[in-house]
Amino acid sequence: MNNQIKTDEQLIEMVNQYMEKYPNATRNQVVLHATGSAIRVRGLDKKGLIKLPKALPKGINTNWNGYFRMASETK
C-alpha cells in the first residue's frame, strides 16, 4: 500500500484516468476512487483543474425509496 501523499498533479492524473476508464461514473464514485483526500479532489474541481460529473439531485435513487415505502406499508 502506497501511503505517500499525492501531489495535485498526481490526483488530477488519477481522476482523469478513472473517468476515461469509467465514463459513466458518478461524482461520488470518482471522488472515492481518486485515492486521495475527497476535500482535495473537490477543491481541484472548484479551481477548475479537473471536471467532475454533476452531482445527482437528492432523492434520485427511487428504487430504494420504493423499497422502504413498501416495507413500511407492510408493518
Number of C-alpha atoms within 10 A of each C-alpha: 3 6 7 7 11 14 10 14 11 13 20 19 14 18 23 18 13 17 21 11 10 12 12 11 15 15 16 14 14 22 20 13 13 20 16 20 14 15 10 13 23 16 13 18 15 12 10 10 13 17 16 21 16 9 9 11 7 6 9 9 10 9 10 11 12 11 10 11 11 11 10 9 7 6 5
